[in-house]
Every structure is written in C-alpha cells, then in structure tokens.
Amino acid sequence: MSRVDYGTVVLPINGKDYTLTPTLEALKKIQNRWGGIMQAIEACRGLSTEACAYIVAAGAKVGQREAKDLEQEIFDAGIVTVTAPVVEYLSLLLNPTGRDTTPKADDSGE
C-alpha cells in the first residue's frame, strides 16, 4: 500500500520505501521515454515491470546501479501491487501543485 501526501507517493517495495516526487526532471525523462504521460500510464496499465521500474527510478532519483535491480524487486513484490501507486504518481505529474483550476459555479443565487 502506498502513502500519498499531495505531490509525493511513498511506495514500499520489498521493505524499502521509494519516495516518488513530481519534478520537471522526472516528467521530462518519462515524456522522452514514452512520448507523454498518458502513454506511460498505458504502459503501466499493461503491467510492465520495465515501465514501472523506469518510472520509479525517475521519480525517486534512483541511481543507475540501484535501478538495475528495481525491475526484479518490482516483480518479487508483485507488479499488481506496484502499478496503482505508480499510475497515481504519473497523475500527480500532470498537476503537481494540487490546485483545482476548474471554474467555480456562482453561488450568489442569481
């Protein structure tokens, strides 16, 4: 189970917590890999261990050496348990501030 504080997702995988933080650097890495966030979400929904590992590494700023083992750790933890928090993180990248920008209805009664 992941913990979400607006803007970050803490994802436990095999006893280690990975804190995924929405940053421009992570956004660019993910966009460059898949061509956009929606495509990355679809890769995760396809239950790809490789996609989830890449996104966790980008979001948690994991070094290359540790990133090599991440895909196996995700497999061992169960891809289904990791996918939902990773997709939540990708959604946060679309609105990292959490501000609601939808127009409010006028409540003046007129």
BELFENHU-V897487 format. One line per field, one symbol per residue. ss: DSSP state (~ for helix, > for strand, _ for the rest). phi: phi as a letter, one per 40 degrees, with the letter a starting at -180 (. if undefined). burial: I if it has 16 or more other ideal C-beta (glycine too) atoms within 10 Angstrom, else O. A space follows every 50 residues. Layout:
# BELFENHU-V897487
ss->???
phi->???
burial->???
This chain:
# BELFENHU-V897487
ss->__>>>__>>>>>>__>>>>>>__~~~~~~~~~~~__~~~~~~~~~___~~ ~~~~~~~~~~___~~~~~~~~~~~~~~_~~~~~~~~~~~~~~~~______ __________
phi->.cbbbdhbbcbcbfgbcbccbcbcccdccccccbgiccccccccccfccc ccccccccccfccdccccccccccccchdcccddcccdccccccaccgcc bcccccccgc
burial->OIOOOOIIIIIOIOOOOIOIIIOOOIIOIIOOOIOOOOOIIOIIOOOIIO IIIIIIIIIIOIOOOOOOOIIOIIOOIOIOOIIOIIIOIIOIIOOIOOOO OOOOOOOOOO
